[in-house]
Amino acid sequence: MLLTIDVGNTKIKCAVFEQNTLLDKFIFDQNEALNFFKKIFKKFNTIRFSIASSVGKLEKECLSYVEKHSKLLVITHQFSFPFENLYKTPTTLGIDRMVLASGASLSFPNTNCLIIDAGTCITYDFLNDKGQYFGGAISPGLQLRYKSLHNYTEKLPLLEKETIDFFIGQNTNESIHSGIINGIVHEIEGFISQYFLKYQHLTIILTGGDADFLAKRLKSTIFANSNFLLESLNLLFNYVQTQND
């Protein structure tokens, strides 16, 4: 069994895989990490390997616990990735984006891919059909936009995302929801349209914590999978094992 660990900006996500089948998934806060790892290894006591990518911070105590109970592989920029990295500053490229590009390369070989990760930030990453990664874009995610409107104004309230069916807000709360949710939908659709102008054959992957929330609002044909990063970690682990054989 393999434990995949995604340490994000706000949450830690883990999944247990057995022969490429996702058996269970866990999402928790940083301060809950050690207790959750203990629960995971107790429930799945045959986990032999683990692989981790991190854009946030995982306490040393947690790392030590995982290393004690499995052979841990922590992804760094020195890894052998299954794509050619043409980013102008490759060492500044987020590990999470590199994992997603790896997952796209391994899941959809010889295909133009646009990976959209809707989490704390919304990242756009493009990989062409020759397996070359070029880069993309970064913008604020849903919750970041809600918090920004509240934190940087005097009177706008802090709201939580909710399902809406309007674009004309008839009060302050509706206006905020419309501006943020419809704004992100139009942003994503706009990026997709730009890529289609240059690449007629394009696979679009939507992932991240807000993937399911946004997918139903998008007109474009997309492959929506909120677990794509965790699955990409599993694929990358198998790729590395193959390279070392």
Disulfide bonds with the S-S distance in Angstrom:
none
